[in-house]
Structure formats: C-alpha cells, structure tokens
C-alpha cells in the first residue's frame, strides 16, 4: 500500500505556493497525494463583477489544470486527488463543527504525512489561513495519538524546524503556471524568493547551504507556538498584514452574491 500525504489548503494554489516541494516530492515518490481545499477563492479579485461564481469557476478550472499537470498513475488516475470543503473565501468558520468535520475527513484519509497552515507563527494573516490553521491544529489535537499521522507539519511558518531540499524547480513552476489568473512568470519568481527570504535566518542557523523549503512540526505544547528571536520581529510585521489583501475585498457580502456560507455535507 502506498504512503499518503494530505495537504490542507485555505485556497486553490496554496499547496503550490507554500508546500510545493513536499507535494511534488510525494508525487515523484509515487505516494497517494490529497489536497483538501477550504474555499474556491470566491473573493480572490478586487473587481466586484468577478467576485462570487465567476472567479470561483476560474479558480476551480485552474486547480483542475494543476491536478492534470501533476500527472497520472499507471492506471490513468490523477496522482493528486482534490477534495473541497465548500466554504466561502474570507468566511471559513473556526467552530467546533468545522473542527469535527475536518477531523472526520482526516480519519477517512488516514495520511502518513499531513500539512496545513501555521496559525500561530505565520507570514500570511489572511483570515482563512488562520481559521483553517486553527481548525487543523484542533482536529489533530482531538485525535487519539495512535490515529495521528506520523509526521504533522505547518507551512507558511516563520520558525521552520523541518526542511526539504528543493529538487523540482521546473515541475513545480509548470504546475504553478496553471494558476494563470493569480501567477504570471514574474510572480512565480517573487513567491519562490519571498518564501526563502522570510525563513533565511532559520535556514542559515541550521547550517543549510543548498536551497531548502522549511516547515514547522506540529506539537501540542503551547510554548512552541510563541515566536522568538528574529521571528518575533518578523511576526510583529506580518500578523496584521494578510498577503494580497485590500480594503473592501469581502464586499459585496456572500448573500448578495448568492453564496451559501456554511456547507453541511461531509468533505468528499
């Protein structure tokens, strides 16, 4: 039986933005890879007439293209399997029911490796990243220790302590190119460099010379979720500044756009 990795993403493209090497290396190792997407980026544009179903369809089709570019297995099945939570961009709930819904899904997939956004020491304070990250943390904490994945990680963290070498630049950038409405070639380079720059002090501290992608291990000791050192300075800057967010992004409201806020069905 092949190993499984589960990547928990607030939006389409977050795995390609923040966990690209982990995802691609799992694909190359012929692992079973799952991405669960909390939203479909319904507010992922400053242009009001595109918000709602229009941008949702664009981002959905782009994610399907990324899935195709990851490739298929020997049976013609997509290597990366996509699952949708069907929350609305900007309105992911941080509730007991949302935590339970995610917990049940984790129990269903039974991943060996799991990764989600760091809700404690992060460099993207988008409300969905924080809500999904907290749901992720609480879902893992509520699991019986024997049910938890062997390796539990955070992405978009300022204090990485787990590192993967960057091995697949061309393949990663090819998949990133699927997200055409968000990423042009210049943005691909900027994101790649930005992720490295915000972690460089920790990477150098650990003695890595070659380029690596950094993650943080999930623990349930609250003292491990407090920024320290240079991360404390960076976190002071990032904690109230979500990347790419502009005032008025979540106007008009979901009801005016005909969007259902809280899905009730299990994650498929």
BAKOL-193403 format. One line per field, with one value per residue: residue number from 0; residue in one letter; x, y, z of N, C-alpha, C in turn. Coordinates in pm, whole numbers. Example, Ala and Ser with C-alpha at 12.3 -4.5 7.8 and 13.67 -1.06 7.14 Angstrom:
! BAKOL-193403
k: 0,1
r: A,S
nX: 1319,1285
nY: -569,-225
nZ: 780,708
caX: 1230,1367
caY: -450,-106
caZ: 780,714
cX: 1320,1290
cY: -330,3
cZ: 780,787
This chain:
! BAKOL-193403
k: 0,1,2,3,4,5,6,7,8,9,10,11,12,13,14,15,16,17,18,19,20,21,22,23,24,25,26,27,28,29,30,31,32,33,34,35,36,37,38,39,40,41,42,43,44,45,46,47,48,49,50,51,52,53,54,55,56,57,58,59,60,61,62,63,64,65,66,67,68,69,70,71,72,73,74,75,76,77,78,79,80,81,82,83,84,85,86,87,88,89,90,91,92,93,94,95,96,97,98,99,100,101,102,103,104,105,106,107,108,109,110,111,112,113,114,115,116,117,118,119,120,121,122,123,124,125,126,127,128,129,130,131,132,133,134,135,136,137,138,139,140,141,142,143,144,145,146,147,148,149,150,151,152,153,154,155,156,157,158,159,160,161,162,163,164,165,166,167,168,169,170,171,172,173,174,175,176,177,178,179,180,181,182,183,184,185,186,187,188,189,190,191,192,193,194,195,196,197,198,199,200,201,202,203,204,205,206,207,208,209,210,211,212,213,214,215,216,217,218,219,220,221,222,223,224,225,226,227,228,229,230,231,232,233,234,235,236,237,238,239,240,241,242,243,244,245,246,247,248,249,250,251,252,253,254,255,256,257,258,259,260,261,262,263,264,265,266,267
r: X,X,X,X,X,X,X,X,X,X,X,X,X,X,X,X,X,X,X,X,X,X,X,X,X,X,X,X,X,X,X,X,X,X,X,X,X,X,X,X,X,X,X,X,X,X,X,X,X,X,X,X,X,X,X,X,X,X,X,X,X,X,X,X,X,X,X,X,X,X,X,X,X,X,X,X,X,X,X,X,X,X,X,X,X,X,X,X,X,X,X,X,X,X,X,X,X,X,X,X,X,X,X,X,X,X,X,X,X,X,X,X,X,X,X,X,X,X,X,X,X,X,X,X,X,X,X,X,X,X,X,X,X,X,X,X,X,X,X,X,X,X,X,X,X,X,X,X,X,X,X,X,X,X,X,X,X,X,X,X,X,X,X,X,X,X,X,X,X,X,X,X,X,X,X,X,X,X,X,X,X,X,X,X,X,X,X,X,X,X,X,X,X,X,X,X,X,X,X,X,X,X,X,X,X,X,X,X,X,X,X,X,X,X,X,X,X,X,X,X,X,X,X,X,X,X,X,X,X,X,X,X,X,X,X,X,X,X,X,X,X,X,X,X,X,X,X,X,X,X,X,X,X,X,X,X,X,X,X,X,X,X,X,X,X,X,X,X
nX: 85,56,218,58,-9,-151,-259,-365,-544,-621,-701,-731,-421,-258,-108,77,199,306,381,517,743,717,475,534,755,637,464,652,765,570,366,36,-142,-323,-513,-696,-928,-1026,-1177,-1296,-1187,-1364,-1364,-1133,-1036,-1005,-1203,-1533,-1737,-1640,-1639,-1755,-1946,-1823,-1537,-1492,-1541,-1333,-1103,-1148,-1131,-867,-740,-805,-657,-397,-400,-402,-151,20,15,-61,-125,-18,-256,-398,-516,-554,-273,-264,-524,-822,-1017,-1302,-1396,-1589,-1637,-1671,-1457,-1280,-1458,-1429,-1531,-1438,-1502,-1652,-1792,-1674,-1415,-1464,-1566,-1340,-1173,-1304,-1266,-986,-955,-1076,-907,-659,-376,-15,158,87,-8,-62,-171,25,-110,-13,257,306,338,141,-146,-406,-752,-868,-650,-567,-799,-837,-594,-616,-837,-724,-511,-661,-818,-625,-526,-747,-761,-710,-389,-276,-403,-307,-126,205,391,346,293,342,289,392,535,720,913,1065,1144,1183,1307,1311,1500,1517,1421,1282,1242,1155,930,766,727,594,347,259,211,-39,-219,-317,-465,-372,-95,177,477,663,553,578,853,886,732,872,1123,1042,936,1171,1327,1194,1240,1511,1692,1655,1709,1982,2080,2046,2237,2213,2322,2256,1953,1650,1319,1121,944,729,716,421,322,180,236,192,388,555,440,487,636,989,1317,1447,1217,1017,1030,974,718,571,544,407,168,-72,-110,-234,-130,-163,-414,-675,-847,-1198,-1222,-1402,-1653,-1920,-2140,-2155,-2425,-2541,-2411,-2517,-2413,-2370,-2308,-2239,-2156,-2303,-2266,-2052,-1692,-1584
nY: -119,221,515,799,1146,1437,1753,2049,2311,2657,2794,2745,2694,2726,2505,2487,2730,2735,2479,2342,2179,1962,1852,1794,1622,1409,1327,1249,1037,855,849,853,1136,1391,1684,1903,2153,2447,2667,2817,3049,3270,3543,3625,3846,4195,4307,4379,4275,4030,3878,3605,3354,3371,3414,3199,2978,3014,2979,2721,2570,2622,2492,2231,2205,2226,1989,1801,1853,1756,1491,1141,813,468,354,546,726,1038,1157,1345,1395,1579,1750,1916,2158,2347,2595,2957,3192,3395,3359,3129,2919,2913,2691,2447,2256,2281,2201,1935,1833,1843,1674,1424,1385,1362,1125,957,965,889,977,946,1155,1489,1825,2169,2518,2735,2856,3014,3118,3280,3399,3493,3649,3617,3581,3332,3158,3162,3067,2812,2700,2692,2523,2293,2241,2197,1981,1781,1770,1669,1409,1063,980,756,761,976,1126,1015,1214,1549,1867,2225,2470,2792,2917,3104,2996,2748,2399,2171,2045,2037,1954,2161,2029,2008,2227,2299,2133,2210,2483,2458,2346,2551,2742,2682,2825,3066,3307,3413,3390,3504,3463,3633,3660,3399,3378,3575,3478,3241,3340,3503,3326,3198,3408,3503,3295,3269,3329,3126,2903,2938,2929,2662,2559,2505,2506,2458,2515,2504,2401,2514,2385,2363,2155,2012,2049,1989,2144,2443,2637,2613,2752,3018,3302,3360,3510,3632,3580,3678,3951,3967,3855,4046,4233,4090,3984,4130,4181,4059,3877,4024,4127,4367,4659,4630,4394,4183,4269,4292,4129,3770,3677,3861,3787,3545,3320,3027,3013,2817,2495,2170,1905,1611,1631,1552
nZ: 0,-87,51,208,167,301,220,352,243,244,10,-352,-502,-280,-193,-399,-365,-101,-16,-213,-276,-100,-187,-459,-433,-303,-504,-699,-565,-588,-405,-261,-305,-149,-174,19,-15,130,40,-268,-353,-382,-339,-452,-603,-679,-830,-844,-1014,-1088,-863,-657,-817,-1068,-1048,-890,-1059,-1243,-1078,-991,-1230,-1294,-1085,-1144,-1378,-1272,-1126,-1337,-1445,-1251,-1306,-1389,-1252,-1306,-1369,-1491,-1323,-1156,-983,-778,-568,-538,-296,-164,72,52,177,196,50,270,472,624,880,1227,1423,1649,1500,1248,1305,1382,1143,978,1122,1096,824,808,951,771,542,650,655,615,627,706,636,703,721,929,1218,1416,1412,1166,821,662,720,636,688,635,628,892,1024,902,975,1257,1285,1178,1359,1597,1520,1484,1744,1878,1794,1872,1994,1863,1622,1489,1215,1115,1063,1119,998,964,709,561,772,1015,1171,1089,1138,1008,709,354,66,-226,-516,-756,-953,-1219,-1266,-1052,-1109,-1350,-1271,-1105,-1299,-1389,-1242,-1367,-1345,-1114,-1098,-1276,-1479,-1349,-1093,-1002,-962,-766,-547,-492,-409,-197,-4,71,170,405,573,590,799,986,829,769,1027,1087,932,659,328,63,-126,48,150,409,693,983,1267,1404,1732,2057,2265,2406,2444,2231,2034,2029,1896,1868,1900,1590,1449,1607,1564,1288,1289,1423,1224,1020,1130,1121,855,595,305,-11,44,20,127,151,14,76,6,-226,21,96,77,-97,-324,-372,-244,-49,291,500,451,490,432,446,390,71
caX: 0,139,207,-36,13,-270,-225,-487,-523,-731,-744,-658,-283,-178,-8,182,268,371,424,537,840,660,374,597,838,546,419,764,786,452,274,-101,-141,-456,-526,-831,-933,-1133,-1260,-1261,-1136,-1476,-1331,-993,-1018,-1057,-1304,-1660,-1819,-1583,-1650,-1862,-1943,-1738,-1398,-1492,-1528,-1197,-1005,-1176,-1075,-721,-696,-813,-542,-281,-412,-359,-7,91,27,-149,-54,-17,-395,-460,-583,-475,-191,-313,-670,-874,-1137,-1347,-1475,-1701,-1656,-1658,-1334,-1294,-1561,-1410,-1565,-1349,-1604,-1641,-1841,-1573,-1305,-1509,-1579,-1206,-1124,-1364,-1201,-851,-972,-1113,-790,-551,-247,110,210,-18,46,-162,-114,62,-199,48,379,282,367,22,-253,-539,-844,-889,-530,-569,-912,-807,-483,-665,-919,-627,-445,-756,-859,-517,-519,-861,-743,-633,-249,-248,-465,-241,-23,340,458,248,370,282,356,390,579,841,1009,1072,1238,1185,1348,1323,1577,1440,1470,1200,1205,1080,799,689,686,495,218,220,163,-181,-297,-286,-529,-304,50,248,616,729,502,636,987,872,686,981,1224,983,930,1307,1379,1136,1290,1655,1769,1647,1778,2126,2109,2053,2356,2184,2381,2171,1820,1556,1185,1108,816,739,646,306,327,65,292,162,509,619,364,517,755,1106,1429,1416,1078,931,1030,901,578,511,510,316,48,-192,-98,-254,-70,-254,-546,-704,-971,-1318,-1215,-1516,-1776,-2046,-2138,-2188,-2568,-2565,-2354,-2586,-2324,-2411,-2194,-2199,-2195,-2334,-2232,-1911,-1593,-1575
caY: 0,341,615,907,1279,1522,1895,2122,2442,2753,2835,2686,2739,2738,2397,2524,2849,2720,2341,2289,2069,1847,1793,1737,1508,1298,1281,1178,912,773,848,898,1275,1453,1824,1943,2298,2501,2758,2825,3184,3349,3685,3638,3952,4325,4353,4330,4198,3896,3807,3506,3236,3388,3386,3062,2885,3030,2918,2578,2512,2630,2386,2105,2203,2192,1846,1729,1870,1668,1364,1029,691,365,320,663,804,1154,1130,1437,1391,1704,1745,2054,2183,2431,2720,3075,3269,3503,3327,2995,2924,2849,2643,2306,2172,2284,2116,1796,1797,1817,1556,1305,1368,1311,984,885,954,821,1010,925,1291,1590,1961,2275,2650,2765,2962,3075,3193,3279,3520,3537,3658,3608,3523,3190,3083,3147,2981,2675,2654,2658,2401,2186,2213,2141,1849,1689,1756,1589,1270,973,983,645,792,1091,1096,1001,1343,1657,1987,2353,2553,2938,2942,3184,2921,2610,2307,2052,2103,1952,2018,2198,1938,2000,2363,2306,2070,2294,2605,2420,2333,2686,2817,2653,2927,3179,3431,3461,3381,3517,3419,3719,3626,3270,3406,3653,3388,3150,3414,3554,3216,3172,3524,3514,3185,3256,3333,2993,2810,2954,2884,2516,2522,2461,2589,2443,2571,2412,2451,2492,2362,2352,2038,2037,1994,2034,2223,2582,2719,2602,2833,3159,3342,3403,3551,3721,3554,3767,4081,3949,3829,4175,4298,4011,3930,4206,4221,3945,3897,4050,4174,4509,4700,4612,4269,4096,4341,4271,4015,3644,3665,3942,3715,3417,3214,2963,3027,2701,2364,2074,1770,1574,1660,1438
caZ: 0,-98,154,177,221,295,229,383,180,251,-123,-463,-526,-158,-190,-494,-313,29,10,-347,-280,-32,-275,-579,-397,-277,-636,-764,-492,-616,-292,-285,-258,-139,-136,55,-34,214,-39,-410,-380,-435,-329,-491,-703,-634,-925,-790,-1109,-1099,-735,-649,-902,-1185,-1013,-836,-1171,-1297,-988,-990,-1352,-1283,-993,-1220,-1469,-1190,-1097,-1457,-1465,-1159,-1375,-1359,-1216,-1410,-1403,-1551,-1219,-1114,-864,-676,-557,-485,-212,-142,192,7,249,112,69,367,572,680,1024,1324,1515,1685,1390,1142,1353,1377,1001,929,1193,1032,694,834,987,648,453,724,592,686,644,691,646,693,752,1067,1267,1534,1379,1023,743,588,821,575,786,606,666,1038,1061,859,1057,1390,1271,1154,1487,1694,1471,1517,1890,1924,1754,1957,1949,1772,1493,1426,1113,1170,1050,1113,970,923,608,580,909,1034,1255,1042,1201,922,582,236,-41,-345,-619,-878,-991,-1345,-1249,-961,-1179,-1451,-1203,-1063,-1415,-1409,-1171,-1454,-1301,-994,-1109,-1403,-1456,-1252,-961,-964,-909,-642,-440,-460,-333,-73,92,119,244,539,655,569,924,1047,739,791,1163,1085,855,523,224,-56,-109,110,183,552,757,1129,1320,1491,1867,2137,2375,2368,2446,2100,1938,2057,1819,1944,1817,1477,1410,1687,1495,1162,1317,1457,1097,935,1193,1084,716,504,174,-121,87,6,194,69,-62,104,-30,-153,111,29,44,-217,-438,-384,-196,76,382,577,396,595,392,474,287,-22
cX: 89,116,112,9,-114,-227,-354,-467,-643,-788,-674,-527,-199,-74,108,262,355,426,458,632,785,560,441,684,754,493,528,793,670,367,135,-114,-283,-440,-672,-833,-1054,-1229,-1222,-1233,-1243,-1455,-1188,-967,-1069,-1171,-1440,-1738,-1765,-1602,-1766,-1841,-1844,-1592,-1386,-1471,-1387,-1096,-1024,-1113,-923,-668,-703,-698,-415,-282,-363,-208,76,105,-71,-64,-67,-157,-470,-536,-494,-401,-235,-465,-718,-1004,-1173,-1431,-1598,-1736,-1636,-1532,-1359,-1388,-1549,-1439,-1457,-1438,-1581,-1685,-1742,-1454,-1343,-1517,-1441,-1147,-1176,-1297,-1059,-857,-1006,-990,-679,-414,-128,176,95,44,-67,-98,-86,-26,-138,168,388,333,258,-96,-392,-630,-867,-769,-529,-679,-885,-694,-527,-753,-829,-560,-540,-805,-752,-510,-630,-852,-675,-488,-214,-306,-391,-140,116,416,351,323,281,360,334,428,706,948,1016,1174,1243,1209,1355,1408,1486,1498,1401,1151,1115,941,709,639,585,357,169,162,17,-269,-277,-346,-462,-153,94,394,691,684,558,772,979,833,799,1085,1170,980,1067,1357,1324,1184,1443,1734,1768,1723,1929,2167,2124,2167,2330,2242,2296,2030,1725,1422,1158,965,837,659,531,334,207,111,277,285,582,551,380,642,867,1217,1385,1272,982,921,950,752,505,467,400,180,-80,-191,-112,-200,-179,-390,-559,-837,-1089,-1321,-1342,-1650,-1796,-2043,-2183,-2335,-2600,-2511,-2418,-2502,-2374,-2291,-2147,-2247,-2215,-2292,-2087,-1820,-1577,-1436
cY: 125,434,726,1038,1359,1666,1974,2268,2534,2786,2751,2762,2745,2625,2431,2645,2816,2580,2269,2170,1944,1776,1725,1617,1385,1239,1198,1044,815,750,885,1037,1331,1600,1849,2095,2355,2587,2749,2969,3277,3500,3713,3735,4083,4376,4294,4241,4056,3815,3708,3392,3248,3354,3245,2961,2891,2956,2765,2510,2517,2521,2250,2093,2167,2042,1763,1736,1790,1528,1259,908,588,322,437,750,921,1123,1218,1437,1518,1680,1888,2063,2268,2545,2837,3151,3387,3472,3184,3001,2858,2807,2496,2215,2169,2197,1968,1748,1763,1691,1428,1278,1312,1163,899,862,873,851,973,1060,1388,1728,2061,2407,2668,2880,3043,3165,3199,3406,3550,3532,3665,3533,3374,3106,3059,3052,2835,2617,2614,2534,2279,2144,2143,2002,1745,1664,1665,1442,1190,973,872,670,903,1046,1091,1133,1450,1789,2108,2409,2701,2977,3026,3111,2775,2529,2173,2103,1996,2025,2052,2124,1954,2138,2367,2247,2156,2418,2577,2411,2470,2767,2790,2761,3063,3310,3490,3474,3404,3476,3504,3685,3493,3293,3480,3564,3296,3219,3461,3446,3188,3285,3528,3401,3178,3252,3197,2892,2817,2905,2733,2466,2473,2559,2580,2491,2465,2483,2414,2478,2355,2230,2082,1971,2049,2097,2370,2671,2715,2691,2982,3198,3389,3443,3647,3702,3645,3904,4071,3932,3957,4249,4223,3982,4003,4248,4100,3975,3919,4105,4325,4540,4686,4482,4185,4168,4323,4141,3888,3630,3743,3874,3578,3299,3160,2959,2896,2572,2264,1931,1737,1616,1535,1428
cZ: 0,21,109,240,200,317,244,342,202,114,-230,-483,-400,-147,-282,-445,-194,57,-119,-351,-212,-122,-394,-546,-362,-408,-702,-696,-508,-491,-341,-221,-261,-103,-100,58,39,134,-185,-451,-438,-426,-371,-603,-645,-720,-886,-886,-1131,-972,-738,-747,-1018,-1154,-955,-949,-1231,-1210,-980,-1113,-1351,-1191,-1062,-1319,-1392,-1157,-1216,-1475,-1366,-1217,-1328,-1322,-1329,-1452,-1466,-1453,-1179,-984,-748,-678,-485,-407,-175,-15,161,103,151,151,164,480,624,830,1109,1440,1547,1571,1275,1178,1341,1232,942,995,1127,898,711,869,865,559,517,661,680,718,621,710,625,733,900,1117,1382,1500,1227,955,641,684,757,671,762,646,817,1082,1024,944,1197,1387,1255,1285,1585,1651,1504,1667,1942,1886,1865,1905,1850,1633,1419,1321,1176,1166,1029,1103,946,804,641,723,911,1116,1212,1121,1127,780,473,131,-159,-465,-754,-923,-1114,-1331,-1159,-1034,-1290,-1387,-1156,-1178,-1445,-1347,-1240,-1406,-1178,-1013,-1254,-1376,-1353,-1110,-911,-900,-776,-525,-395,-372,-199,34,153,208,386,631,659,698,994,962,760,930,1170,996,715,423,98,-25,-55,131,327,601,908,1175,1411,1625,1943,2268,2335,2367,2313,1996,1962,1980,1909,1847,1707,1430,1485,1621,1366,1187,1355,1330,1022,998,1156,938,623,365,68,-84,68,72,99,-8,-43,90,-180,-72,38,-10,-82,-342,-458,-341,-63,171,444,512,510,560,429,360,200,-83
